[in-house]
Amino acid sequence: MDRVTDRASSPAASPPPVPAPPTPLLAPLLSAEGQALLAELRDHDPAQELALATRLRREHPAELVSAALAQARLRQRAVAKFGAEDAYRMYFTPNGVEQATRGSVAAHRAARFRALAPDARVTDLCCGIGGDAIELARAGLAVTGVDLDPLTCEIALTNVRTLAPDGPPVAVTRADVLEYDTTGADALFIDPARRGGRGRIFDPEAYSPPLSWAVDAVRGTGAGAVKIAPGIPHELIPDDFEAEWISDGGDVKEAVLWHRREGERGRGDANGHGHRDEGNGAGVGSRGQESIVPGTRRATLLPSGATLTGRGLPDPAVRPVGRFLYEPDGAVIRAHLVAEVAEDLDGGLIDETIAYITADEARPTAFATAYEITDQLPFGLKKLKALLREREVGVLTVKKRGSAVEPEELRRRLKLRGPHATTVFLTRVAGAPTMLIGHPVA
């Protein structure tokens, strides 16, 4: 039975829960009148909202119009994370939209959870509006969500029930996660709040709940994951956890700490060893998702799902710029796996502090974008302007690493005209400010 309950004790120790009624704010939106309003507002223009609200209040209660307009705005914002098909059937709070996991990332994590504990009920602490719970349920896993805010709990239950109607029963409990009894839980997923009244929180011990508490909770359960900021210092990662950095479409979205107590195995992983594709170090299909290896680092690139696992390599050597330059994916850089990519490409670094790889030949890789370099010049605006004018370049892509120059300001000062396009890298080569000019390799 799908339900929202108020409880701070474990399921085994508690009396049968009593379903809670919908919150006063959400219930009107779930009515036929509320659903009709939401459908009408799906594609509304926020710039015309005042006139629209005035018209709608002649036909509907003012409170319902305000609630529907607020949800319509949140749904439009949520499309970027969840896609239109899901976002326009979901319900949100402002914080829920801001902090929810992108749908593609949540689906990837749910697949790993299913391999980690295929028959488990996952307890989703700090479940928010249910973004992760939806994908866990879609993966066939039973879910118990826990959050402190009553409206958020009702929204999470509604979202999972709407988007994963054929999944296992879901329960959502209103409780303080610090007091919630996880005794008897099969696996935990914890997504601590990393924003406060002053914006982002960078100290993991200032997360809510703190990272140390979340790590201990997962250890005590024996299996699970903790979502963290991708910029976390590596020295703060516990040795008995695997760390995974995830990018989607080239943008780093998050990092996750994975744990499985020794002796607990997912289906198809009899020995707990990691896997890699022989060509590039990538985990392939479900094989790449089945192993949790303590102390390892991995980078996962979505939507392809290509996964690179650390091999403990030393930093690559610095060498002269070759014919090709490789820009590693952000997840690879965050995971400190540039050396693994450089080894696969038979390349080196252009500078010991810059994460650009150079090589003499083009090799296919999922973990970096390749560019053919045509020119290497000391940094100088006049030199660059003259070269681009000579080649009739009107479209310039500016990439920088190790340079203080702002791309928009550079393009403004160059005053480009012409039918051709090129890419310039503003960087350092062996410590010297340098411009590398080239184009992407197909």
C-alpha positions in Angstrom: 0.0 0.0 0.0 1.4 3.4 -0.9 1.3 5.7 2.1 2.6 8.7 4.0 3.2 8.2 7.7 4.6 10.1 10.6 7.1 7.8 12.3 10.6 7.9 13.7 11.0 4.3 14.5 11.9 1.2 12.4 9.2 -0.5 10.3 9.6 -3.7 12.3 9.1 -2.0 15.7 6.2 0.3 14.7 2.5 -0.4 14.8 0.7 -0.4 11.4 0.9 3.1 9.9 -2.1 5.1 9.3 -2.3 6.9 5.9 -2.1 10.7 6.3 -4.5 12.9 4.4 -3.2 15.1 1.6 -1.8 18.5 2.7 -4.1 21.5 2.3 -1.9 22.9 -0.5 -1.6 19.8 -2.6 -5.1 18.4 -2.3 -6.8 21.2 -4.4 -4.3 20.7 -7.2 -5.2 17.0 -7.3 -8.9 17.8 -7.8 -10.5 17.8 -11.2 -10.5 21.6 -11.1 -6.9 21.8 -10.1 -5.8 19.3 -12.9 -7.7 21.4 -15.5 -6.0 24.5 -14.4 -2.5 22.9 -14.5 -3.2 21.6 -18.0 -4.3 25.1 -19.1 -1.1 26.7 -17.6 1.3 24.2 -19.0 2.8 26.5 -21.7 1.9 29.8 -20.2 4.2 32.8 -20.6 5.4 33.9 -17.1 5.7 37.5 -18.5 1.9 37.6 -18.9 1.2 36.0 -15.5 -0.4 39.0 -13.9 -3.1 39.3 -16.6 -3.6 35.6 -16.7 -4.0 35.3 -12.9 -6.6 38.2 -13.0 -8.6 36.3 -15.6 -8.4 33.0 -13.9 -9.5 34.3 -10.5 -12.9 35.3 -12.1 -13.5 31.6 -12.6 -11.6 29.8 -9.9 -10.7 30.3 -6.2 -7.8 32.7 -5.7 -5.9 30.3 -3.6 -6.2 27.5 -6.2 -5.0 29.9 -9.0 -2.0 31.0 -7.0 -1.1 27.3 -6.2 -1.5 26.3 -9.9 0.6 29.2 -11.2 3.3 28.3 -8.7 3.3 24.7 -9.8 3.3 25.7 -13.5 6.4 27.9 -13.0 8.2 25.1 -11.1 7.3 22.5 -13.8 8.7 24.7 -16.5 12.0 25.0 -14.5 12.0 21.3 -13.9 11.9 20.3 -17.6 15.7 20.8 -17.8 16.2 18.1 -15.1 13.3 15.7 -15.8 12.2 16.2 -19.4 8.8 17.5 -20.4 7.0 14.2 -20.2 7.9 13.7 -16.5 8.1 17.3 -15.3 4.6 18.2 -16.4 3.1 15.3 -14.4 5.1 16.0 -11.2 4.7 18.4 -8.3 7.5 20.5 -6.8 8.6 22.8 -4.1 11.1 25.6 -4.9 13.8 23.8 -2.9 12.8 20.5 -4.5 13.4 21.7 -8.0 16.7 23.3 -7.0 18.1 20.2 -5.1 16.5 17.3 -7.0 18.7 14.9 -8.9 18.6 15.1 -12.7 16.4 12.2 -14.0 19.1 10.6 -16.1 21.5 10.6 -13.2 18.9 9.2 -10.9 18.2 6.4 -13.4 21.9 5.5 -13.6 22.1 5.4 -9.8 19.0 3.2 -9.6 20.5 0.7 -12.0 23.6 0.5 -9.7 21.3 0.1 -6.7 19.5 -2.8 -8.4 22.8 -4.6 -9.0 24.0 -3.8 -5.5 20.9 -5.1 -3.7 18.4 -6.5 -6.3 15.8 -7.7 -3.8 16.2 -4.9 -1.2 14.0 -2.1 0.0 16.0 1.1 -0.4 15.5 3.7 2.4 15.8 7.1 0.8 16.8 9.6 3.5 16.2 13.2 2.6 14.0 12.0 -0.3 12.9 15.5 -1.2 10.2 15.6 -4.0 11.1 12.0 -4.9 13.4 12.3 -7.9 15.5 9.4 -6.9 12.6 7.4 -5.4 10.9 7.5 -8.8 13.8 5.9 -10.6 14.4 3.4 -7.9 10.7 2.3 -8.2 11.0 2.2 -12.0 14.0 -0.1 -11.5 11.8 -2.5 -9.6 13.0 -1.6 -6.1 10.8 -1.1 -3.1 11.4 2.4 -1.6 10.8 4.0 1.7 11.3 7.8 1.5 12.0 9.9 4.6 11.8 13.7 4.8 10.9 16.2 7.5 8.6 18.5 5.6 5.0 17.3 5.4 4.2 18.9 2.0 7.4 17.5 0.5 6.5 14.0 1.8 3.1 14.2 0.1 4.6 15.4 -3.1 7.2 12.6 -3.1 4.5 10.0 -2.6 2.3 11.5 -5.4 5.3 11.8 -7.8 6.4 8.2 -7.3 2.8 6.9 -7.5 2.2 8.9 -10.7 5.5 8.1 -12.6 6.1 4.6 -11.4 2.5 3.2 -11.0 3.7 -0.4 -11.7 6.6 -0.4 -9.3 6.6 -2.0 -5.8 4.7 -0.3 -3.1 6.2 2.9 -1.8 6.1 4.4 1.7 7.0 7.9 2.6 7.6 8.8 6.3 7.7 12.3 7.8 10.7 12.2 10.2 14.0 13.8 11.1 16.5 11.6 9.4 18.9 12.1 12.4 16.3 10.4 14.6 14.9 7.9 12.1 15.7 4.3 13.1 17.2 2.5 10.1 17.5 -0.9 11.9 16.4 -3.6 9.5 16.9 -1.4 6.4 18.4 -3.3 3.4 20.2 -0.3 1.8 20.4 3.4 2.3 20.5 6.3 -0.1 21.3 9.6 1.6 21.2 13.0 -0.2 22.2 15.6 2.4 21.1 19.2 1.9 24.0 21.2 0.6 22.4 24.6 0.5 21.6 26.9 3.4 20.3 30.4 3.8 23.5 31.9 2.3 23.7 29.5 -0.6 25.9 26.5 -1.3 27.5 24.7 1.6 31.1 23.6 0.9 32.0 22.1 4.2 30.8 18.4 4.2 30.3 18.5 7.9 27.9 21.4 7.5 25.7 19.3 5.2 22.3 18.4 6.7 22.9 15.7 7.8 26.7 15.9 8.1 28.7 13.7 5.8 30.3 11.8 8.7 26.8 10.9 10.0 25.7 9.7 6.5 28.8 7.6 6.0 28.4 5.9 9.4 24.7 5.3 8.7 25.5 3.5 5.4 28.3 1.5 7.0 25.9 0.4 9.7 23.3 -0.8 7.2 25.9 -2.5 5.1 25.0 -1.2 1.7 24.1 2.1 0.1 25.3 5.4 -1.3 25.7 9.1 -0.2 25.3 11.9 -2.7 28.0 14.6 -2.3 29.2 17.7 -4.1 31.6 16.9 -7.0 34.2 19.3 -5.7 34.7 17.4 -2.4 38.5 17.1 -1.5 39.6 13.5 -2.2 41.2 13.3 1.2 37.7 13.4 2.8 36.6 10.3 0.9 36.5 7.2 3.3 38.8 4.4 2.3 36.0 1.8 2.5 33.8 3.6 -0.1 34.0 3.8 -3.8 33.7 7.4 -5.2 31.9 8.0 -8.5 31.8 11.3 -10.4 28.9 11.6 -12.9 28.6 14.0 -15.9 25.7 14.3 -18.2 26.1 15.9 -21.6 29.6 16.9 -20.6 28.5 18.8 -17.5 29.6 17.4 -14.1 26.4 16.9 -12.1 27.4 15.2 -8.8 29.5 12.7 -7.0 28.4 9.6 -5.1 30.1 7.5 -2.4 29.2 3.8 -2.7 29.6 1.2 0.0 28.9 -2.5 0.3 30.0 -4.5 3.3 32.4 -7.4 2.5 30.5 -10.5 1.8 27.3 -8.8 0.4 27.2 -9.1 -3.4 24.8 -8.1 -6.1 23.6 -10.4 -8.8 26.2 -11.4 -11.4 29.2 -10.2 -9.2 30.5 -13.2 -7.4 33.9 -11.8 -6.4 33.4 -8.1 -6.1 36.2 -7.3 -8.6 36.0 -4.3 -10.9 35.5 -4.5 -14.7 36.9 -2.5 -17.6 36.6 -2.5 -21.3 40.0 -3.7 -22.8 40.1 -0.7 -25.1 39.5 2.3 -22.9 39.0 1.3 -19.2 35.2 1.7 -19.5 32.7 -0.5 -17.7 30.4 -2.0 -20.3 26.7 -2.4 -19.8 25.5 -3.8 -16.5 28.9 -5.4 -15.9 30.4 -2.0 -15.3 27.7 -1.2 -12.7 27.8 -4.4 -10.6 31.0 -4.0 -8.6 31.7 -1.7 -5.6 35.4 -1.7 -5.0 36.5 0.2 -1.8 39.0 2.9 -2.4 38.5 3.2 -6.1 37.6 6.3 -8.1 35.4 6.1 -11.2 34.0 8.6 -13.7 30.7 7.9 -15.5 29.6 9.8 -18.6 26.0 10.0 -19.4 24.1 9.5 -21.6 26.5 6.8 -23.0 27.1 5.2 -19.6 30.8 4.9 -20.4 32.7 4.3 -17.1 36.4 4.8 -16.4 37.9 3.3 -13.3 41.2 4.4 -11.6 44.2 2.2 -12.0 46.5 4.0 -9.6 48.7 5.6 -12.2 51.2 8.4 -11.5 50.7 11.8 -13.1 51.5 11.9 -16.8 54.7 13.4 -18.0 54.8 16.8 -19.6 55.7 16.8 -23.3 55.7 19.1 -26.3 52.4 19.8 -27.9 51.7 17.2 -30.6 49.3 17.2 -33.5 46.2 16.5 -31.3 44.9 18.0 -28.1 42.4 16.1 -25.9 40.1 17.8 -23.4 39.0 15.3 -20.7 35.4 15.2 -19.6 34.8 17.1 -16.3 34.0 13.9 -14.5 37.4 12.4 -15.5 39.1 15.5 -14.1 37.1 15.6 -10.9 37.9 11.9 -10.3 41.6 12.5 -10.9 41.7 10.0 -13.8 43.5 12.2 -16.4 46.4 9.8 -16.2 44.3 6.8 -17.2 43.0 8.7 -20.2 46.5 9.8 -21.1 47.8 6.3 -21.0 45.1 5.0 -23.2 45.9 7.8 -25.7 49.7 7.3 -25.5 49.8 11.0 -24.6 51.1 13.4 -22.0 50.3 16.8 -20.4 51.0 20.2 -22.0 51.7 21.5 -18.5 52.0 19.8 -15.1 49.1 21.9 -13.7 46.8 21.8 -16.8 44.4 19.0 -17.6 44.9 19.0 -21.4 46.4 15.9 -22.9 48.5 16.1 -26.1 49.3 13.2 -28.5 50.7 12.6 -32.0 47.8 10.6 -33.3 44.0 10.5 -33.0 42.5 7.7 -31.0 38.9 7.2 -30.2 37.9 7.7 -26.6 34.7 8.3 -24.8 36.4 10.3 -22.0 37.9 13.3 -23.9 37.1 15.5 -26.9 39.8 15.5 -29.5 41.0 18.6 -31.4 43.6 18.8 -34.2 46.0 21.6 -33.5 47.1 23.8 -36.4 49.0 26.6 -34.6 50.8 27.2 -31.4 51.5 30.9 -30.5 52.7 32.8 -27.5 49.7 34.6 -25.9 49.0 38.0 -27.6 45.8 39.7 -28.8 47.4 41.2 -31.9 48.9 38.0 -33.1 45.6 36.2 -32.7 43.6 38.9 -34.4 45.9 39.0 -37.4 45.8 35.2 -37.8 42.0 35.0 -37.5 41.6 37.9 -40.0 43.9 36.2 -42.5 41.9 33.0 -42.3 38.5 34.8 -42.4 37.3 33.4 -39.1 33.9 34.7 -38.1 33.0 32.1 -35.4 35.5 31.5 -32.6 35.1 29.0 -29.8 37.2 30.0 -26.9 38.3 27.5 -24.3 40.5 28.3 -21.4 42.4 26.5 -18.7 45.0 28.3 -16.7 44.1 31.7 -18.2 42.4 34.7 -16.7 41.1 36.0 -20.0 37.3 36.1 -20.3 36.0 34.6 -23.6 33.3 37.1 -24.2 35.7 40.0 -23.7 38.2 38.4 -26.1 35.6 37.9 -28.8 34.4 41.5 -28.4 37.9 42.9 -28.8 38.7 40.7 -31.8 35.7 41.9 -33.9 35.6 38.8 -36.0 34.2 38.6 -39.5 34.3 35.8 -42.1 32.7 32.5 -43.1 35.0 30.1 -41.2 35.0 28.8 -37.6 37.9 27.7 -35.4 38.7 27.0 -31.7 41.4 28.7 -29.6 42.7 27.3 -26.3 44.0 29.9 -23.9 46.3 28.0 -21.6 49.8 27.4 -20.5 52.4 25.1 -22.2 55.3 24.2 -19.9 54.5 27.2 -17.8 54.2 29.8 -20.6 50.9 31.5 -21.6 50.0 30.1 -24.9 47.4 30.0 -27.6 46.6 26.8 -29.4 44.4 27.0 -32.5 42.6 24.0 -34.0 39.3 22.3 -34.7 37.4 19.3 -33.3 38.2 15.9 -34.7 35.1 14.2 -36.1 
